[in-house]
Amino acid sequence: MYLESIHVTNFRNLSDVTLTPSPHANVLYGSNGSGKTNLLEAVFVALLGRSHRGAADQVMVRDGEDVYRITATLAGNSGTETVAVAYQRGGRKKVTLDGAPARLSDLYDRFSVVSIGPEDSEILSGAPSVRRFYLDLYLSQRSPRYINLLNDYQRALAQKNAALKAESDCTPFDELLVKTGSVIIRERRNFIRTIHSVAGKCYADFADGSTLTLDYQPALSTWSDDIDDDRIAEKFAEAIRIAHNRERGAQLAMVGPHRDDIRIEIDNYPARTHASQGEWRTAAIALKLAVYDLLSETRGMRPVLLLDEIFAELDPDRTARLVKSFDALGQLFLTTADGPPEALRAESRSFRIAQGTIVEMR
């Protein structure tokens, strides 16, 4: 799968731009604030209907405008498709596929995209919510039904929290939380187990044999990693019963996948507290490339890859190893202020972005 063209209107600082990229490597040059990161975000929104940075739609509408619209044409295994995503302030987001109304879940079913950028260091250094966002964003692309599970769980969670705050009986919502949440826990654990070895190998290749390990940690007092998949629901229900009085006192649901985390270690030390910024950066790249490999295998197509200033904080040796890994990738977009390594520049199509406009460099 690759992006044939994209037209962006009133998105961030991009007023009205069109890009016809190469199906292989594309380099977007520009100074800070020029709009190159915004263009990557627009590609992500076109493919999945949401920002890879977790931004709300209203903040992505260009200042002084009411509507953003992104239209993209993609070529894939089943031919060419045109997707359009539009949002009006105070209104709802609208998605169409080949002109027909579509749901966001339809995009996850058809397209796939992986982004790598400076913000990914927070997967290692940030709060558990950042790691859950990473899991949910890419698990949803591996299994589009996962989105429906998340939505059902979040609705039941909101209802339970409302009941707890009103000091009402919250137990009617526990059954749905267990039913959907236990599947989410299972899917997340299996996802981490699957990418663990690939991410570890990527990191070792980039970091002279150093180790990267991942361990999924559900927020269940009854949890142990050797629990069989068919017993997760039982353990979740038991954890809810144990936490009943504590949740009533806090007026908040305190167990379940909305509080899960991933333990990430570099050379057997917690990455969050013991790793350097360069190690965070390298590990984040390894985690994203592991997802890229997994999605390529399970979806039968290579995702579009978005690379935002990925060479920052990487030494020349790690940069060279990273560029070498690009040989096996499909379409990619790379932003840079100073220019990419020569090996990548020779094989790419280049574009200059300035003040929200795009010009191809020949």
C-alpha positions as CSV (number, residue, x, y, z in Angstrom):
1,M,0.0,0.0,0.0
2,Y,1.2,3.5,-0.8
3,L,-0.1,7.1,-0.9
4,E,-0.5,8.3,-4.5
5,S,-1.6,11.8,-3.7
6,I,-2.9,14.0,-0.8
7,H,-4.7,17.3,-0.8
8,V,-4.9,19.2,2.5
9,T,-7.1,22.2,3.2
10,N,-7.0,24.4,6.4
11,F,-5.2,21.8,8.5
12,R,-2.9,23.3,11.1
13,N,-0.8,25.9,9.2
14,L,-1.4,24.2,5.8
15,S,-3.9,26.3,3.9
16,D,-4.2,24.5,0.6
17,V,-1.4,22.1,-0.4
18,T,-1.2,19.0,-2.7
19,L,1.6,16.4,-2.6
20,T,2.2,13.7,-5.1
21,P,4.9,11.6,-3.5
22,S,7.1,8.7,-4.6
23,P,5.9,5.2,-3.7
24,H,9.3,4.8,-2.0
25,A,11.3,7.5,0.0
26,N,10.2,11.1,0.3
27,V,12.1,13.8,2.2
28,L,10.4,16.9,3.4
29,Y,12.8,19.7,4.1
30,G,11.9,22.8,6.1
31,S,12.8,24.8,9.2
32,N,11.0,24.4,12.5
33,G,7.4,25.6,12.2
34,S,7.3,25.3,8.4
35,G,4.6,22.7,8.4
36,K,6.5,19.5,7.7
37,T,5.3,17.7,10.9
38,N,1.8,19.0,10.2
39,L,1.9,17.3,6.8
40,L,2.9,14.0,8.4
41,E,0.0,14.4,10.8
42,A,-2.4,15.1,7.9
43,V,-1.3,11.8,6.3
44,F,-2.0,9.9,9.5
45,V,-5.4,11.6,9.8
46,A,-6.2,10.7,6.2
47,L,-5.4,7.0,6.8
48,L,-6.9,6.4,10.2
49,G,-9.1,9.5,10.9
50,R,-7.1,10.6,14.0
51,S,-3.9,12.3,15.0
52,H,-0.9,10.1,15.9
53,R,-0.1,12.8,18.6
54,G,-3.5,12.3,20.2
55,A,-4.6,15.9,19.2
56,A,-8.3,16.8,19.3
57,D,-9.9,17.7,15.9
58,Q,-10.7,21.3,16.9
59,V,-7.1,22.2,17.5
60,M,-6.1,20.8,14.0
61,V,-8.4,23.3,12.2
62,R,-6.4,26.2,10.8
63,D,-6.7,29.4,12.8
64,G,-9.5,31.6,11.5
65,E,-11.1,28.7,9.6
66,D,-14.1,26.5,10.5
67,V,-13.3,23.3,8.6
68,Y,-10.3,21.1,7.7
69,R,-10.5,18.6,4.9
70,I,-7.9,16.0,3.8
71,T,-8.4,13.9,0.6
72,A,-6.0,11.1,-0.2
73,T,-5.7,8.5,-3.0
74,L,-4.0,5.2,-2.1
75,A,-3.0,2.2,-4.1
76,G,-3.2,-1.2,-2.4
77,N,-3.7,-4.9,-3.0
78,S,-7.3,-4.3,-4.0
79,G,-6.8,-1.3,-6.3
80,T,-7.0,2.4,-5.8
81,E,-9.2,4.0,-3.2
82,T,-9.9,7.7,-2.3
83,V,-10.5,8.6,1.3
84,A,-11.6,12.0,2.6
85,V,-11.7,13.2,6.2
86,A,-13.3,16.4,7.2
87,Y,-14.1,18.1,10.5
88,Q,-16.1,21.3,11.2
89,R,-15.7,23.2,14.5
90,G,-18.6,22.3,16.8
91,G,-19.7,19.5,14.5
92,R,-18.8,15.9,13.8
93,K,-16.0,14.4,11.7
94,K,-17.1,13.0,8.4
95,V,-15.3,10.2,6.6
96,T,-15.9,8.9,3.0
97,L,-14.4,6.1,1.0
98,D,-14.7,6.5,-2.8
99,G,-17.4,9.1,-2.1
100,A,-19.6,6.9,0.2
101,P,-20.0,7.6,3.9
102,A,-17.7,5.4,6.1
103,R,-16.9,4.8,9.7
104,L,-13.5,5.3,11.3
105,S,-13.2,1.6,11.9
106,D,-13.5,1.1,8.1
107,L,-10.2,3.0,7.7
108,Y,-8.5,0.7,10.2
109,D,-9.7,-2.2,8.1
110,R,-8.3,-0.9,4.9
111,F,-5.2,1.2,5.7
112,S,-2.1,1.0,7.9
113,V,0.4,3.6,9.0
114,V,3.2,3.8,11.5
115,S,4.7,7.1,12.8
116,I,8.1,7.6,14.5
117,G,8.9,11.0,16.0
118,P,10.5,12.9,18.9
119,E,7.3,12.5,21.1
120,D,7.9,8.7,21.0
121,S,10.6,9.0,23.7
122,E,7.6,9.4,26.1
123,I,6.8,5.7,25.5
124,L,9.9,5.1,27.6
125,S,9.9,8.1,29.9
126,G,6.3,9.1,30.2
127,A,3.2,8.1,32.1
128,P,1.4,4.7,31.7
129,S,-1.3,6.4,29.5
130,V,1.4,7.1,26.8
131,R,2.2,3.4,26.7
132,R,-1.5,2.4,26.6
133,F,-2.0,4.9,23.7
134,Y,0.9,3.1,21.8
135,L,-0.7,-0.3,22.4
136,D,-4.2,0.8,21.4
137,L,-3.2,2.7,18.3
138,Y,-1.3,-0.2,16.7
139,L,-3.4,-3.1,18.1
140,S,-6.4,-1.4,16.4
141,Q,-4.6,-1.6,13.1
142,R,-3.7,-5.3,13.6
143,S,-7.2,-6.1,14.6
144,P,-9.9,-3.6,13.7
145,R,-12.4,-5.3,16.0
146,Y,-10.2,-4.1,18.9
147,I,-11.6,-0.6,18.4
148,N,-15.1,-1.8,19.2
149,L,-13.8,-3.5,22.3
150,L,-12.2,-0.3,23.5
151,N,-15.3,1.8,22.8
152,D,-17.5,-0.7,24.7
153,Y,-15.1,-0.8,27.6
154,Q,-14.8,3.0,27.8
155,R,-18.6,3.4,27.8
156,A,-19.0,0.8,30.6
157,L,-16.2,2.5,32.5
158,A,-17.8,5.9,32.2
159,Q,-21.1,4.5,33.5
160,K,-19.4,2.8,36.4
161,N,-17.5,5.9,37.4
162,A,-20.7,8.0,37.2
163,A,-22.5,5.5,39.5
164,L,-19.5,5.5,41.9
165,K,-19.6,9.3,42.1
166,A,-23.4,9.2,42.7
167,E,-22.9,6.6,45.4
168,S,-25.2,4.3,43.4
169,D,-24.8,0.6,42.8
170,C,-22.0,0.2,40.2
171,T,-22.0,-3.6,40.0
172,P,-24.3,-3.9,37.0
173,F,-21.5,-2.4,34.9
174,D,-18.8,-4.8,36.2
175,E,-20.0,-7.7,34.0
176,L,-19.5,-5.7,30.8
177,L,-16.2,-4.4,32.0
178,V,-15.0,-7.9,32.6
179,K,-16.4,-9.2,29.3
180,T,-14.7,-6.5,27.2
181,G,-11.7,-5.8,29.4
182,S,-10.5,-9.4,29.7
183,V,-10.3,-9.6,25.9
184,I,-8.4,-6.2,25.8
185,I,-5.9,-7.6,28.4
186,R,-5.5,-10.8,26.4
187,E,-4.9,-8.9,23.2
188,R,-2.4,-6.5,24.7
189,R,-0.4,-9.3,26.4
190,N,-0.2,-11.3,23.3
191,F,0.8,-8.2,21.3
192,I,3.6,-7.4,23.7
193,R,4.7,-11.1,23.6
194,T,4.7,-11.0,19.8
195,I,6.7,-7.8,19.3
196,H,9.1,-8.4,22.2
197,S,11.7,-10.4,20.3
198,V,11.5,-8.2,17.2
199,A,11.9,-4.9,19.2
200,G,14.8,-6.5,21.2
201,K,16.6,-7.5,18.0
202,C,16.1,-4.0,16.4
203,Y,17.4,-2.4,19.6
204,A,20.4,-4.7,19.8
205,D,21.3,-3.9,16.1
206,F,21.1,-0.2,16.7
207,A,22.8,-0.2,20.2
208,D,25.8,-2.5,19.9
209,G,24.1,-5.5,21.5
210,S,22.4,-3.8,24.4
211,T,19.1,-5.5,25.5
212,L,15.5,-4.2,25.4
213,T,12.8,-6.2,27.2
214,L,9.1,-5.6,27.5
215,D,6.7,-7.0,30.1
216,Y,2.9,-6.3,30.1
217,Q,1.5,-5.3,33.5
218,P,-2.3,-5.4,33.9
219,A,-3.7,-3.4,36.8
220,L,-5.1,-6.5,38.5
221,S,-4.2,-7.4,42.1
222,T,-4.7,-11.1,41.2
223,W,-2.5,-11.0,38.1
224,S,0.5,-13.2,37.2
225,D,2.0,-13.5,33.8
226,D,1.5,-17.2,33.6
227,I,-2.3,-17.0,33.8
228,D,-4.0,-18.8,30.9
229,D,-6.0,-16.7,28.4
230,D,-9.3,-18.4,29.5
231,R,-8.8,-17.5,33.1
232,I,-8.2,-13.7,32.6
233,A,-11.9,-12.9,33.0
234,E,-12.0,-14.9,36.2
235,K,-9.0,-13.0,37.6
236,F,-10.4,-9.6,36.5
237,A,-13.8,-10.3,38.2
238,E,-11.9,-11.4,41.3
239,A,-9.8,-8.2,41.3
240,I,-12.9,-6.1,41.0
241,R,-14.5,-7.8,44.1
242,I,-11.3,-7.2,46.1
243,A,-11.2,-3.5,45.1
244,H,-14.9,-2.9,45.7
245,N,-14.6,-1.0,49.0
246,R,-11.5,0.9,47.8
247,E,-13.3,2.0,44.6
248,R,-16.4,3.1,46.6
249,G,-14.2,5.2,48.8
250,A,-12.3,6.8,45.9
251,Q,-15.5,7.0,43.8
252,L,-13.4,5.8,40.9
253,A,-12.8,2.4,39.1
254,M,-9.3,1.4,40.1
255,V,-8.7,-1.9,38.3
256,G,-8.8,-2.8,34.7
257,P,-7.0,-2.1,31.4
258,H,-7.6,1.6,31.7
259,R,-4.8,1.5,34.3
260,D,-2.5,-1.0,32.6
261,D,1.2,-0.4,31.9
262,I,4.2,-1.9,30.1
263,R,7.5,-2.5,32.0
264,I,10.3,-1.6,29.7
265,E,13.9,-2.4,30.6
266,I,17.2,-1.5,28.9
267,D,20.1,-3.8,30.0
268,N,17.9,-5.1,32.9
269,Y,17.3,-1.6,34.3
270,P,13.9,0.3,34.2
271,A,14.2,2.5,31.1
272,R,12.0,5.2,32.6
273,T,14.5,5.9,35.4
274,H,17.9,4.7,34.2
275,A,18.1,5.3,30.5
276,S,19.5,8.3,28.7
277,Q,17.6,10.4,26.1
278,G,19.5,8.7,23.3
279,E,18.6,5.3,24.7
280,W,14.9,6.4,25.0
281,R,15.0,7.6,21.4
282,T,16.7,4.4,20.0
283,A,14.3,2.1,22.0
284,A,11.3,4.1,20.8
285,I,12.4,3.6,17.2
286,A,12.9,-0.1,17.8
287,L,9.4,-0.4,19.3
288,K,7.8,1.3,16.3
289,L,9.8,-0.7,13.7
290,A,8.7,-3.9,15.5
291,V,5.1,-2.8,15.0
292,Y,5.9,-2.0,11.4
293,D,7.2,-5.6,10.9
294,L,4.2,-7.1,12.7
295,L,1.6,-5.1,10.7
296,S,3.4,-5.9,7.4
297,E,3.1,-9.6,8.2
298,T,-0.4,-9.7,9.6
299,R,-2.0,-7.3,7.1
300,G,-0.2,-8.5,4.0
301,M,0.9,-5.0,3.1
302,R,3.5,-2.6,4.2
303,P,2.2,0.4,6.2
304,V,3.0,3.9,5.2
305,L,5.9,5.0,7.4
306,L,6.2,8.6,8.8
307,L,9.6,9.6,10.2
308,D,9.7,13.0,11.9
309,E,13.3,14.2,12.6
310,I,14.3,10.7,13.7
311,F,18.1,11.4,13.4
312,A,18.0,13.9,16.3
313,E,19.9,12.7,19.3
314,L,21.3,9.6,17.4
315,D,25.0,9.3,16.9
316,P,26.4,8.8,13.3
317,D,26.8,5.0,13.9
318,R,23.2,4.5,15.0
319,T,22.1,6.7,12.2
320,A,23.9,4.6,9.6
321,R,22.4,1.4,11.0
322,L,19.0,2.9,10.9
323,V,19.3,4.1,7.3
324,K,20.4,0.6,6.3
325,S,17.2,-0.9,7.7
326,F,15.2,1.3,5.4
327,D,16.1,-1.0,2.4
328,A,13.4,-3.4,3.4
329,L,10.6,-0.8,3.9
330,G,7.9,0.4,1.6
331,Q,6.7,4.1,1.2
332,L,8.2,6.4,3.8
333,F,8.1,10.1,4.5
334,L,11.0,11.8,6.4
335,T,11.1,15.3,7.7
336,T,14.4,17.1,8.3
337,A,15.7,20.6,8.8
338,D,19.3,19.9,7.7
339,G,19.1,17.1,5.3
340,P,19.1,13.3,5.5
341,P,22.2,11.1,5.2
342,E,23.6,10.9,1.7
343,A,22.6,7.3,1.2
344,L,18.9,8.1,1.7
345,R,19.0,11.4,-0.2
346,A,20.1,9.7,-3.4
347,E,17.1,7.3,-3.4
348,S,14.4,9.8,-2.5
349,R,12.1,12.4,-3.9
350,S,12.6,15.7,-2.1
351,F,10.1,18.5,-1.2
352,R,10.7,21.9,0.4
353,I,8.1,23.1,2.9
354,A,8.0,26.8,3.9
355,Q,5.2,28.8,5.4
356,G,2.7,26.1,4.7
357,T,3.5,25.6,1.0
358,I,5.2,22.7,-0.7
359,V,7.5,22.7,-3.7
360,E,9.3,19.7,-5.2
361,M,13.1,20.0,-5.4
362,R,14.6,18.8,-8.6
